[in-house]
Amino acid sequence: MTGEVCEGYGKEKLLALDLAMSKVDRANYVYNKASAYEDLPQPIGHGATISAPHMHAHTVENLLPLLCPGARVLDIGSGSGYLVADGAGTVVGIEHVPELVDWSVQNLARDGLGAALAGGRIRMVAGDGRKGYPDAGPYDVIHVGAAAPTMPAELVEQLACPGRMFIPVGTVAQQIVQVDKDADGNVTQQELFDVMYVPLTDRKPQA
């Protein structure tokens, strides 16, 4: 189901956020289990990181209004698979490092999501996230886990009507930008706060 805003979101906001964040054990998605719950980003190899828990909370809170049952979700730069596990509906995780894709599948299975992988509700793909994944779109929600130098038109195009994208944009100075597409296809952008992410790139600079 695309193009829907969840009913009752405002009243249930805090409960929904708490439920979304508590159902996934971060320790299944990091190498250093001893520091799994520290509020810091952690390296996961191949020049990639898993964001700090507070950034995941910002992400989920921002996207919750469109994370309805049956939503289509695209997670770009899916890394260890953590936010894929948080997603509702049908989730595609795309990551350009095949080794991370393989590891994320293992992580998700370890976290009890083997049936979702086998049944196709969760799909992990090796590919260039800068181009999105149009085959499974349009998407109610797109999350981008690395900084694009400018707003990627291909990703905006893959948003449903309505749909929302949460994306870091910039090079030296970066901001999280909330991109909303309304029911008529009109697009608005809002800068939310400053961040520092690894760049959204191909594998060669990260090898």
Backbone as JSON Lines, residues from 0, in Angstrom:
{"i":0,"aa":"M","n":[0.86,-1.19,0.0],"ca":[0.0,0.0,0.0],"c":[0.88,1.22,0.0]}
{"i":1,"aa":"T","n":[0.69,2.13,-0.99],"ca":[1.47,3.34,-1.05],"c":[0.58,4.55,-0.95]}
{"i":2,"aa":"G","n":[1.2,5.7,-0.65],"ca":[0.46,6.95,-0.62],"c":[-0.5,7.08,0.54]}
{"i":3,"aa":"E","n":[-0.08,6.67,1.73],"ca":[-0.96,6.74,2.9],"c":[-0.2,7.29,4.09]}
{"i":4,"aa":"V","n":[-0.85,8.17,4.85],"ca":[-0.31,8.64,6.11],"c":[-1.04,7.91,7.23]}
{"i":5,"aa":"C","n":[-0.28,7.37,8.19],"ca":[-0.89,6.54,9.23],"c":[-1.87,7.34,10.09]}
{"i":6,"aa":"E","n":[-3.05,6.81,10.29],"ca":[-4.04,7.46,11.13],"c":[-3.63,7.36,12.6]}
{"i":7,"aa":"G","n":[-3.95,8.41,13.36],"ca":[-3.7,8.38,14.8],"c":[-2.25,8.54,15.17]}
{"i":8,"aa":"Y","n":[-1.42,8.97,14.2],"ca":[0.02,9.06,14.47],"c":[0.32,10.03,15.61]}
{"i":9,"aa":"G","n":[-0.32,11.21,15.61],"ca":[0.02,12.22,16.61],"c":[-0.19,11.71,18.02]}
{"i":10,"aa":"K","n":[-1.33,11.08,18.28],"ca":[-1.66,10.61,19.62],"c":[-0.75,9.47,20.06]}
{"i":11,"aa":"E","n":[-0.32,8.66,19.12],"ca":[0.45,7.46,19.47],"c":[1.94,7.63,19.19]}
{"i":12,"aa":"K","n":[2.38,8.85,18.95],"ca":[3.74,9.09,18.47],"c":[4.81,8.48,19.37]}
{"i":13,"aa":"L","n":[4.8,8.79,20.65],"ca":[5.86,8.34,21.54],"c":[5.82,6.82,21.71]}
{"i":14,"aa":"L","n":[4.63,6.26,21.81],"ca":[4.51,4.81,21.94],"c":[5.04,4.11,20.71]}
{"i":15,"aa":"A","n":[4.69,4.64,19.54],"ca":[5.13,4.02,18.29],"c":[6.64,4.1,18.14]}
{"i":16,"aa":"L","n":[7.22,5.24,18.5],"ca":[8.67,5.39,18.41],"c":[9.37,4.43,19.35]}
{"i":17,"aa":"D","n":[8.88,4.32,20.58],"ca":[9.48,3.41,21.55],"c":[9.4,1.97,21.07]}
{"i":18,"aa":"L","n":[8.26,1.59,20.5],"ca":[8.08,0.23,20.01],"c":[9.02,-0.05,18.85]}
{"i":19,"aa":"A","n":[9.12,0.9,17.92],"ca":[9.98,0.69,16.76],"c":[11.44,0.53,17.16]}
{"i":20,"aa":"M","n":[11.89,1.32,18.14],"ca":[13.29,1.28,18.53],"c":[13.62,0.09,19.43]}
{"i":21,"aa":"S","n":[12.65,-0.39,20.17],"ca":[12.93,-1.45,21.14],"c":[12.82,-2.85,20.57]}
{"i":22,"aa":"K","n":[12.21,-2.99,19.41],"ca":[11.99,-4.33,18.88],"c":[13.23,-4.91,18.2]}
{"i":23,"aa":"V","n":[14.26,-4.08,17.98],"ca":[15.47,-4.52,17.28],"c":[16.66,-4.41,18.23]}
{"i":24,"aa":"D","n":[17.42,-5.48,18.37],"ca":[18.6,-5.49,19.25],"c":[19.82,-5.04,18.46]}
{"i":25,"aa":"R","n":[20.32,-3.85,18.78],"ca":[21.46,-3.27,18.05],"c":[22.69,-4.17,18.11]}
{"i":26,"aa":"A","n":[22.81,-4.98,19.15],"ca":[23.98,-5.86,19.28],"c":[24.09,-6.85,18.14]}
{"i":27,"aa":"N","n":[22.98,-7.15,17.48],"ca":[23.01,-8.07,16.34],"c":[23.56,-7.41,15.08]}
{"i":28,"aa":"Y","n":[23.82,-6.11,15.11],"ca":[24.17,-5.38,13.9],"c":[25.5,-4.64,14.0]}
{"i":29,"aa":"V","n":[26.3,-4.97,15.02],"ca":[27.62,-4.37,15.18],"c":[28.64,-5.47,15.42]}
{"i":30,"aa":"Y","n":[29.91,-5.15,15.18],"ca":[30.97,-6.11,15.46],"c":[31.37,-6.08,16.93]}
{"i":31,"aa":"N","n":[31.45,-4.88,17.49],"ca":[31.88,-4.74,18.88],"c":[30.65,-4.78,19.79]}
{"i":32,"aa":"K","n":[30.29,-5.96,20.24],"ca":[29.07,-6.12,21.04],"c":[29.14,-5.36,22.37]}
{"i":33,"aa":"A","n":[30.34,-5.2,22.91],"ca":[30.49,-4.56,24.22],"c":[30.05,-3.1,24.18]}
{"i":34,"aa":"S","n":[30.18,-2.47,23.02],"ca":[29.79,-1.06,22.91],"c":[28.56,-0.86,22.04]}
{"i":35,"aa":"A","n":[27.77,-1.91,21.89],"ca":[26.62,-1.86,20.99],"c":[25.64,-0.75,21.33]}
{"i":36,"aa":"Y","n":[25.5,-0.44,22.63],"ca":[24.45,0.49,23.06],"c":[24.99,1.88,23.39]}
{"i":37,"aa":"E","n":[26.27,2.11,23.13],"ca":[26.82,3.45,23.32],"c":[26.26,4.38,22.24]}
{"i":38,"aa":"D","n":[26.01,5.63,22.6],"ca":[25.42,6.57,21.65],"c":[26.5,7.19,20.76]}
{"i":39,"aa":"L","n":[27.12,6.32,19.97],"ca":[28.19,6.71,19.07],"c":[28.08,5.9,17.78]}
{"i":40,"aa":"P","n":[28.51,6.48,16.65],"ca":[28.61,5.66,15.43],"c":[29.71,4.63,15.6]}
{"i":41,"aa":"Q","n":[29.59,3.5,14.92],"ca":[30.6,2.46,15.01],"c":[30.98,1.98,13.62]}
{"i":42,"aa":"P","n":[32.26,1.71,13.39],"ca":[32.67,1.18,12.08],"c":[32.16,-0.24,11.89]}
{"i":43,"aa":"I","n":[31.76,-0.54,10.66],"ca":[31.3,-1.9,10.33],"c":[32.1,-2.48,9.16]}
{"i":44,"aa":"G","n":[33.23,-1.85,8.87],"ca":[34.11,-2.34,7.81],"c":[33.8,-1.69,6.47]}
{"i":45,"aa":"H","n":[34.8,-1.77,5.56],"ca":[34.65,-1.27,4.19],"c":[34.37,0.23,4.13]}
{"i":46,"aa":"G","n":[34.87,0.97,5.13],"ca":[34.67,2.4,5.16],"c":[33.28,2.84,5.57]}
{"i":47,"aa":"A","n":[32.46,1.9,6.01],"ca":[31.07,2.21,6.39],"c":[30.93,2.24,7.91]}
{"i":48,"aa":"T","n":[29.86,2.87,8.37],"ca":[29.55,2.93,9.8],"c":[28.07,2.63,10.03]}
{"i":49,"aa":"I","n":[27.76,2.26,11.26],"ca":[26.37,2.26,11.72],"c":[26.2,3.52,12.55]}
{"i":50,"aa":"S","n":[25.16,4.27,12.27],"ca":[24.95,5.56,12.93],"c":[24.72,5.37,14.43]}
{"i":51,"aa":"A","n":[24.92,6.45,15.17],"ca":[24.64,6.44,16.61],"c":[23.16,6.25,16.86]}
{"i":52,"aa":"P","n":[22.79,5.63,18.0],"ca":[21.37,5.4,18.3],"c":[20.5,6.65,18.24]}
{"i":53,"aa":"H","n":[21.04,7.81,18.65],"ca":[20.2,9.01,18.62],"c":[19.84,9.39,17.18]}
{"i":54,"aa":"M","n":[20.73,9.09,16.22],"ca":[20.41,9.39,14.82],"c":[19.35,8.43,14.3]}
{"i":55,"aa":"H","n":[19.42,7.17,14.72],"ca":[18.37,6.23,14.33],"c":[17.03,6.66,14.92]}
{"i":56,"aa":"A","n":[17.05,7.18,16.14],"ca":[15.8,7.65,16.74],"c":[15.23,8.83,15.96]}
{"i":57,"aa":"H","n":[16.09,9.79,15.56],"ca":[15.64,10.91,14.74],"c":[15.02,10.39,13.44]}
{"i":58,"aa":"T","n":[15.69,9.42,12.83],"ca":[15.23,8.88,11.55],"c":[13.85,8.25,11.68]}
{"i":59,"aa":"V","n":[13.71,7.35,12.64],"ca":[12.44,6.65,12.81],"c":[11.32,7.63,13.17]}
{"i":60,"aa":"E","n":[11.61,8.58,14.06],"ca":[10.6,9.56,14.44],"c":[10.14,10.37,13.23]}
{"i":61,"aa":"N","n":[11.07,10.75,12.38],"ca":[10.74,11.55,11.21],"c":[9.89,10.77,10.2]}
{"i":62,"aa":"L","n":[10.17,9.48,10.06],"ca":[9.51,8.69,9.02],"c":[8.27,7.96,9.49]}
{"i":63,"aa":"L","n":[8.04,7.92,10.8],"ca":[6.91,7.17,11.35],"c":[5.55,7.51,10.73]}
{"i":64,"aa":"P","n":[5.27,8.77,10.4],"ca":[3.94,9.08,9.86],"c":[3.6,8.29,8.61]}
{"i":65,"aa":"L","n":[4.61,7.8,7.88],"ca":[4.34,7.05,6.65],"c":[4.73,5.58,6.76]}
{"i":66,"aa":"L","n":[5.18,5.15,7.94],"ca":[5.53,3.74,8.13],"c":[4.3,2.95,8.56]}
{"i":67,"aa":"C","n":[3.3,2.95,7.69],"ca":[2.06,2.23,7.96],"c":[2.23,0.76,7.59]}
{"i":68,"aa":"P","n":[1.35,-0.12,8.12],"ca":[1.34,-1.5,7.63],"c":[1.11,-1.51,6.12]}
{"i":69,"aa":"G","n":[1.94,-2.25,5.42],"ca":[1.84,-2.31,3.97],"c":[2.66,-1.27,3.25]}
{"i":70,"aa":"A","n":[3.39,-0.42,3.99],"ca":[4.22,0.6,3.36],"c":[5.36,-0.04,2.57]}
{"i":71,"aa":"R","n":[5.83,0.68,1.57],"ca":[7.03,0.29,0.84],"c":[8.17,1.19,1.28]}
{"i":72,"aa":"V","n":[9.27,0.57,1.7],"ca":[10.39,1.3,2.3],"c":[11.66,0.96,1.55]}
{"i":73,"aa":"L","n":[12.47,1.99,1.26],"ca":[13.78,1.8,0.66],"c":[14.83,2.36,1.61]}
{"i":74,"aa":"D","n":[15.8,1.52,2.0],"ca":[16.9,1.95,2.87],"c":[18.17,1.91,2.04]}
{"i":75,"aa":"I","n":[18.72,3.08,1.75],"ca":[19.9,3.2,0.88],"c":[21.14,3.33,1.75]}
{"i":76,"aa":"G","n":[22.14,2.49,1.45],"ca":[23.31,2.39,2.32],"c":[22.94,1.61,3.56]}
{"i":77,"aa":"S","n":[22.33,0.45,3.34],"ca":[21.71,-0.31,4.43],"c":[22.71,-0.93,5.39]}
{"i":78,"aa":"G","n":[23.99,-0.98,5.02],"ca":[25.04,-1.38,5.95],"c":[24.8,-2.71,6.62]}
{"i":79,"aa":"S","n":[24.7,-2.69,7.94],"ca":[24.55,-3.93,8.71],"c":[23.1,-4.42,8.77]}
{"i":80,"aa":"G","n":[22.15,-3.63,8.24],"ca":[20.75,-4.06,8.2],"c":[19.9,-3.55,9.34]}
{"i":81,"aa":"Y","n":[20.45,-2.72,10.23],"ca":[19.73,-2.33,11.44],"c":[18.41,-1.62,11.14]}
{"i":82,"aa":"L","n":[18.44,-0.6,10.28],"ca":[17.19,0.12,10.01],"c":[16.23,-0.68,9.15]}
{"i":83,"aa":"V","n":[16.75,-1.61,8.37],"ca":[15.86,-2.51,7.63],"c":[15.0,-3.29,8.61]}
{"i":84,"aa":"A","n":[15.61,-3.73,9.7],"ca":[14.87,-4.48,10.71],"c":[13.8,-3.64,11.38]}
{"i":85,"aa":"D","n":[13.99,-2.32,11.43],"ca":[13.02,-1.42,12.03],"c":[11.83,-1.11,11.13]}
{"i":86,"aa":"G","n":[11.96,-1.42,9.84],"ca":[10.96,-1.0,8.87],"c":[9.65,-1.77,8.95]}
{"i":87,"aa":"A","n":[8.56,-1.09,8.57],"ca":[7.26,-1.75,8.46],"c":[7.0,-2.08,7.0]}
{"i":88,"aa":"G","n":[6.06,-2.98,6.75],"ca":[5.69,-3.28,5.38],"c":[6.78,-4.02,4.63]}
{"i":89,"aa":"T","n":[6.93,-3.7,3.34],"ca":[7.93,-4.31,2.48],"c":[9.15,-3.4,2.44]}
{"i":90,"aa":"V","n":[10.32,-3.97,2.75],"ca":[11.54,-3.17,2.89],"c":[12.6,-3.69,1.93]}
{"i":91,"aa":"V","n":[13.19,-2.76,1.17],"ca":[14.35,-3.08,0.34],"c":[15.55,-2.35,0.93]}
{"i":92,"aa":"G","n":[16.6,-3.1,1.22],"ca":[17.87,-2.5,1.64],"c":[18.86,-2.62,0.5]}
{"i":93,"aa":"I","n":[19.45,-1.51,0.1],"ca":[20.44,-1.55,-0.99],"c":[21.77,-1.03,-0.47]}
{"i":94,"aa":"E","n":[22.82,-1.77,-0.78],"ca":[24.17,-1.48,-0.26],"c":[25.16,-1.86,-1.37]}
{"i":95,"aa":"H","n":[26.14,-0.98,-1.64],"ca":[27.03,-1.25,-2.76],"c":[28.19,-2.18,-2.42]}
{"i":96,"aa":"V","n":[28.37,-2.54,-1.17],"ca":[29.44,-3.47,-0.77],"c":[28.82,-4.86,-0.57]}
{"i":97,"aa":"P","n":[29.09,-5.81,-1.49],"ca":[28.45,-7.13,-1.38],"c":[28.7,-7.83,-0.05]}
{"i":98,"aa":"E","n":[29.91,-7.65,0.51],"ca":[30.21,-8.3,1.78],"c":[29.29,-7.79,2.9]}
{"i":99,"aa":"L","n":[28.95,-6.5,2.86],"ca":[28.02,-5.96,3.85],"c":[26.61,-6.48,3.62]}
{"i":100,"aa":"V","n":[26.23,-6.66,2.37],"ca":[24.91,-7.24,2.08],"c":[24.82,-8.63,2.67]}
{"i":101,"aa":"D","n":[25.85,-9.46,2.44],"ca":[25.84,-10.82,2.98],"c":[25.79,-10.8,4.51]}
{"i":102,"aa":"W","n":[26.57,-9.91,5.12],"ca":[26.58,-9.83,6.59],"c":[25.24,-9.36,7.11]}
{"i":103,"aa":"S","n":[24.62,-8.41,6.44],"ca":[23.32,-7.9,6.9],"c":[22.26,-8.99,6.86]}
{"i":104,"aa":"V","n":[22.31,-9.85,5.86],"ca":[21.36,-10.97,5.78],"c":[21.55,-11.89,6.99]}
{"i":105,"aa":"Q","n":[22.8,-12.17,7.33],"ca":[23.08,-12.98,8.52],"c":[22.57,-12.3,9.78]}
{"i":106,"aa":"N","n":[22.78,-10.99,9.88],"ca":[22.32,-10.24,11.06],"c":[20.81,-10.29,11.2]}
{"i":107,"aa":"L","n":[20.12,-10.07,10.11],"ca":[18.65,-10.08,10.13],"c":[18.12,-11.45,10.5]}
{"i":108,"aa":"A","n":[18.72,-12.5,9.97],"ca":[18.3,-13.86,10.31],"c":[18.54,-14.14,11.78]}
{"i":109,"aa":"R","n":[19.68,-13.67,12.31],"ca":[20.01,-13.85,13.73],"c":[19.0,-13.12,14.61]}
{"i":110,"aa":"D","n":[18.45,-12.04,14.09],"ca":[17.5,-11.22,14.85],"c":[16.06,-11.69,14.67]}
{"i":111,"aa":"G","n":[15.89,-12.87,14.11],"ca":[14.55,-13.46,14.01],"c":[13.78,-13.08,12.76]}
{"i":112,"aa":"L","n":[14.46,-12.54,11.75],"ca":[13.77,-12.09,10.55],"c":[14.05,-12.97,9.33]}
{"i":113,"aa":"G","n":[14.45,-14.21,9.59],"ca":[14.7,-15.15,8.5],"c":[13.48,-15.39,7.63]}
{"i":114,"aa":"A","n":[12.3,-15.49,8.28],"ca":[11.08,-15.73,7.51],"c":[10.73,-14.53,6.63]}
{"i":115,"aa":"A","n":[10.98,-13.32,7.14],"ca":[10.72,-12.11,6.34],"c":[11.64,-12.06,5.12]}
{"i":116,"aa":"L","n":[12.87,-12.52,5.27],"ca":[13.79,-12.6,4.14],"c":[13.35,-13.67,3.15]}
{"i":117,"aa":"A","n":[13.0,-14.84,3.67],"ca":[12.59,-15.93,2.8],"c":[11.3,-15.62,2.05]}
{"i":118,"aa":"G","n":[10.4,-14.9,2.71],"ca":[9.12,-14.58,2.11],"c":[9.12,-13.35,1.24]}
{"i":119,"aa":"G","n":[10.22,-12.61,1.22],"ca":[10.32,-11.44,0.36],"c":[9.84,-10.14,0.96]}
{"i":120,"aa":"R","n":[9.4,-10.16,2.23],"ca":[9.01,-8.88,2.85],"c":[10.23,-7.99,3.04]}
{"i":121,"aa":"I","n":[11.39,-8.61,3.29],"ca":[12.66,-7.9,3.35],"c":[13.54,-8.41,2.22]}
{"i":122,"aa":"R","n":[14.09,-7.49,1.46],"ca":[14.97,-7.85,0.35],"c":[16.26,-7.05,0.47]}
{"i":123,"aa":"M","n":[17.4,-7.72,0.49],"ca":[18.69,-7.05,0.56],"c":[19.38,-7.18,-0.79]}
{"i":124,"aa":"V","n":[19.8,-6.02,-1.33],"ca":[20.29,-5.96,-2.7],"c":[21.67,-5.32,-2.73]}
{"i":125,"aa":"A","n":[22.57,-5.88,-3.52],"ca":[23.86,-5.24,-3.79],"c":[23.71,-4.37,-5.03]}
{"i":126,"aa":"G","n":[23.97,-3.07,-4.88],"ca":[23.82,-2.18,-6.02],"c":[24.16,-0.75,-5.67]}
{"i":127,"aa":"D","n":[24.05,0.13,-6.65],"ca":[24.38,1.54,-6.5],"c":[23.18,2.28,-5.95]}
{"i":128,"aa":"G","n":[23.2,2.57,-4.66],"ca":[22.07,3.21,-4.01],"c":[21.8,4.61,-4.52]}
{"i":129,"aa":"R","n":[22.78,5.25,-5.15],"ca":[22.57,6.58,-5.69],"c":[21.47,6.59,-6.74]}
{"i":130,"aa":"K","n":[21.21,5.42,-7.33],"ca":[20.17,5.3,-8.36],"c":[18.86,4.75,-7.79]}
{"i":131,"aa":"G","n":[18.86,4.5,-6.47],"ca":[17.67,3.92,-5.86],"c":[17.46,2.49,-6.28]}
{"i":132,"aa":"Y","n":[16.2,2.07,-6.26],"ca":[15.84,0.72,-6.69],"c":[14.42,0.78,-7.27]}
{"i":133,"aa":"P","n":[14.29,1.32,-8.5],"ca":[12.96,1.57,-9.06],"c":[12.11,0.33,-9.25]}
{"i":134,"aa":"D","n":[12.72,-0.85,-9.35],"ca":[11.94,-2.06,-9.61],"c":[10.88,-2.33,-8.54]}
{"i":135,"aa":"A","n":[11.13,-1.92,-7.3],"ca":[10.17,-2.2,-6.22],"c":[9.4,-0.95,-5.78]}
{"i":136,"aa":"G","n":[9.62,0.17,-6.46],"ca":[8.95,1.42,-6.08],"c":[7.57,1.55,-6.68]}
{"i":137,"aa":"P","n":[6.9,2.68,-6.44],"ca":[7.38,3.82,-5.67],"c":[7.35,3.53,-4.17]}
{"i":138,"aa":"Y","n":[8.09,4.33,-3.41],"ca":[8.25,4.07,-1.98],"c":[7.56,5.15,-1.15]}
{"i":139,"aa":"D","n":[6.87,4.69,-0.11],"ca":[6.29,5.6,0.86],"c":[7.38,6.31,1.66]}
{"i":140,"aa":"V","n":[8.47,5.58,1.89],"ca":[9.57,6.08,2.72],"c":[10.89,5.71,2.07]}
{"i":141,"aa":"I","n":[11.79,6.68,1.98],"ca":[13.17,6.42,1.57],"c":[14.09,6.99,2.65]}
{"i":142,"aa":"H","n":[14.97,6.15,3.15],"ca":[16.0,6.59,4.08],"c":[17.35,6.44,3.39]}
{"i":143,"aa":"V","n":[18.17,7.47,3.48],"ca":[19.5,7.43,2.9],"c":[20.52,7.56,4.03]}
{"i":144,"aa":"G","n":[21.4,6.58,4.14],"ca":[22.32,6.51,5.26],"c":[23.71,7.04,4.99]}
{"i":145,"aa":"A","n":[23.88,7.79,3.9],"ca":[25.16,8.43,3.59],"c":[24.85,9.73,2.86]}
{"i":146,"aa":"A","n":[25.83,10.65,2.88],"ca":[25.56,12.01,2.39],"c":[25.72,12.12,0.88]}
{"i":147,"aa":"A","n":[24.66,12.56,0.21],"ca":[24.72,12.88,-1.21],"c":[25.26,14.3,-1.37]}
{"i":148,"aa":"P","n":[26.1,14.56,-2.37],"ca":[26.63,15.92,-2.53],"c":[25.55,16.93,-2.88]}
{"i":149,"aa":"T","n":[24.55,16.49,-3.65],"ca":[23.39,17.31,-3.99],"c":[22.15,16.41,-3.93]}
{"i":150,"aa":"M","n":[20.97,17.0,-3.98],"ca":[19.74,16.21,-3.9],"c":[19.6,15.31,-5.13]}
{"i":151,"aa":"P","n":[19.52,13.99,-4.94],"ca":[19.45,13.07,-6.07],"c":[18.03,13.03,-6.66]}
{"i":152,"aa":"A","n":[17.88,13.53,-7.89],"ca":[16.57,13.59,-8.54],"c":[15.97,12.2,-8.73]}
{"i":153,"aa":"E","n":[16.82,11.19,-8.97],"ca":[16.31,9.83,-9.18],"c":[15.6,9.3,-7.93]}
{"i":154,"aa":"L","n":[16.1,9.68,-6.76],"ca":[15.47,9.21,-5.53],"c":[14.15,9.93,-5.28]}
{"i":155,"aa":"V","n":[14.12,11.23,-5.53],"ca":[12.87,11.99,-5.37],"c":[11.8,11.41,-6.3]}
{"i":156,"aa":"E","n":[12.21,11.04,-7.49],"ca":[11.26,10.47,-8.47],"c":[10.66,9.17,-7.97]}
{"i":157,"aa":"Q","n":[11.41,8.41,-7.16],"ca":[10.92,7.11,-6.69],"c":[10.04,7.2,-5.45]}
{"i":158,"aa":"L","n":[9.8,8.41,-4.93],"ca":[8.86,8.57,-3.82],"c":[7.43,8.42,-4.31]}
{"i":159,"aa":"A","n":[6.61,7.79,-3.47],"ca":[5.18,7.69,-3.75],"c":[4.51,9.04,-3.48]}
{"i":160,"aa":"C","n":[3.24,9.13,-3.81],"ca":[2.45,10.34,-3.56],"c":[1.32,10.0,-2.58]}
{"i":161,"aa":"P","n":[1.39,10.35,-1.3],"ca":[2.49,11.04,-0.65],"c":[3.64,10.11,-0.29]}
{"i":162,"aa":"G","n":[4.79,10.71,-0.06],"ca":[5.97,9.96,0.35],"c":[6.95,10.9,1.01]}
{"i":163,"aa":"R","n":[7.91,10.33,1.74],"ca":[8.89,11.15,2.46],"c":[10.27,10.5,2.38]}
{"i":164,"aa":"M","n":[11.28,11.34,2.21],"ca":[12.67,10.9,2.23],"c":[13.44,11.65,3.31]}
{"i":165,"aa":"F","n":[14.32,10.93,4.0],"ca":[15.19,11.47,5.05],"c":[16.6,11.26,4.55]}
{"i":166,"aa":"I","n":[17.29,12.37,4.2],"ca":[18.57,12.22,3.5],"c":[19.57,13.29,3.94]}
{"i":167,"aa":"P","n":[20.82,12.89,4.24],"ca":[21.86,13.89,4.47],"c":[22.39,14.4,3.12]}
{"i":168,"aa":"V","n":[22.54,15.71,3.02],"ca":[22.98,16.32,1.76],"c":[24.11,17.3,2.06]}
{"i":169,"aa":"G","n":[25.17,17.26,1.22],"ca":[26.27,18.19,1.36],"c":[27.6,17.48,1.34]}
{"i":170,"aa":"T","n":[28.66,18.28,1.31],"ca":[30.02,17.73,1.3],"c":[30.73,18.13,2.59]}
{"i":171,"aa":"V","n":[31.31,19.33,2.63],"ca":[31.96,19.78,3.86],"c":[30.9,20.1,4.92]}
{"i":172,"aa":"A","n":[29.9,20.86,4.55],"ca":[28.76,21.13,5.43],"c":[27.59,20.27,4.98]}
{"i":173,"aa":"Q","n":[27.01,19.53,5.91],"ca":[25.91,18.62,5.58],"c":[24.7,18.92,6.45]}
{"i":174,"aa":"Q","n":[23.52,18.73,5.87],"ca":[22.27,18.86,6.61],"c":[21.38,17.66,6.3]}
{"i":175,"aa":"I","n":[20.61,17.24,7.31],"ca":[19.53,16.31,7.05],"c":[18.41,17.09,6.38]}
{"i":176,"aa":"V","n":[17.94,16.58,5.25],"ca":[16.86,17.21,4.52],"c":[15.66,16.27,4.5]}
{"i":177,"aa":"Q","n":[14.51,16.78,4.88],"ca":[13.25,16.06,4.78],"c":[12.6,16.44,3.46]}
{"i":178,"aa":"V","n":[12.39,15.45,2.61],"ca":[11.78,15.68,1.3],"c":[10.38,15.06,1.33]}
{"i":179,"aa":"D","n":[9.38,15.88,1.1],"ca":[7.99,15.41,1.08],"c":[7.4,15.57,-0.31]}
{"i":180,"aa":"K","n":[6.74,14.53,-0.77],"ca":[5.96,14.59,-2.01],"c":[4.5,14.41,-1.62]}
{"i":181,"aa":"D","n":[3.64,15.36,-2.0],"ca":[2.24,15.29,-1.58],"c":[1.42,14.43,-2.55]}
{"i":182,"aa":"A","n":[0.14,14.32,-2.28],"ca":[-0.73,13.44,-3.07],"c":[-0.8,13.85,-4.53]}
{"i":183,"aa":"D","n":[-0.51,15.12,-4.82],"ca":[-0.53,15.61,-6.2],"c":[0.84,15.58,-6.86]}
{"i":184,"aa":"G","n":[1.84,15.08,-6.14],"ca":[3.18,15.0,-6.71],"c":[4.04,16.23,-6.5]}
{"i":185,"aa":"N","n":[3.56,17.2,-5.74],"ca":[4.34,18.4,-5.45],"c":[5.41,18.07,-4.41]}
{"i":186,"aa":"V","n":[6.62,18.58,-4.61],"ca":[7.75,18.24,-3.76],"c":[8.21,19.46,-2.97]}
{"i":187,"aa":"T","n":[8.4,19.27,-1.66],"ca":[8.97,20.31,-0.81],"c":[10.16,19.73,-0.06]}
{"i":188,"aa":"Q","n":[11.1,20.61,0.3],"ca":[12.29,20.21,1.04],"c":[12.46,21.09,2.26]}
{"i":189,"aa":"Q","n":[12.86,20.46,3.38],"ca":[13.08,21.19,4.62],"c":[14.38,20.73,5.26]}
{"i":190,"aa":"E","n":[15.3,21.64,5.49],"ca":[16.53,21.31,6.2],"c":[16.24,21.2,7.69]}
{"i":191,"aa":"L","n":[16.65,20.08,8.3],"ca":[16.3,19.81,9.69],"c":[17.43,20.15,10.66]}
{"i":192,"aa":"F","n":[18.63,19.61,10.44],"ca":[19.75,19.87,11.34],"c":[21.06,19.46,10.68]}
{"i":193,"aa":"D","n":[22.16,19.96,11.22],"ca":[23.5,19.67,10.68],"c":[23.96,18.28,11.12]}
{"i":194,"aa":"V","n":[24.69,17.62,10.24],"ca":[25.2,16.28,10.53],"c":[26.57,16.11,9.87]}
{"i":195,"aa":"M","n":[27.19,14.97,10.12],"ca":[28.41,14.59,9.42],"c":[28.34,13.09,9.12]}
{"i":196,"aa":"Y","n":[28.1,12.77,7.87],"ca":[27.97,11.38,7.43],"c":[29.1,11.04,6.47]}
{"i":197,"aa":"V","n":[29.35,9.73,6.31],"ca":[30.24,9.29,5.24],"c":[29.54,9.59,3.91]}
{"i":198,"aa":"P","n":[30.3,9.77,2.82],"ca":[29.68,10.14,1.54],"c":[28.95,8.97,0.89]}
{"i":199,"aa":"L","n":[27.89,9.32,0.17],"ca":[27.17,8.35,-0.66],"c":[27.97,8.21,-1.94]}
{"i":200,"aa":"T","n":[28.57,7.04,-2.13],"ca":[29.55,6.89,-3.21],"c":[29.52,5.47,-3.74]}
{"i":201,"aa":"D","n":[30.44,5.17,-4.66],"ca":[30.57,3.81,-5.12],"c":[31.62,3.11,-4.28]}
{"i":202,"aa":"R","n":[31.91,1.85,-4.6],"ca":[32.76,1.08,-3.72],"c":[34.22,1.53,-3.75]}
{"i":203,"aa":"K","n":[34.69,2.0,-4.9],"ca":[36.13,2.26,-5.04],"c":[36.7,3.19,-3.99]}
{"i":204,"aa":"P","n":[36.06,4.36,-3.7],"ca":[36.62,5.24,-2.67],"c":[36.54,4.66,-1.26]}
{"i":205,"aa":"Q","n":[35.68,3.64,-1.05],"ca":[35.53,3.09,0.3],"c":[36.32,1.82,0.52]}
{"i":206,"aa":"A","n":[36.93,1.28,-0.53],"ca":[37.6,0.0,-0.4],"c":[38.82,0.13,0.53]}
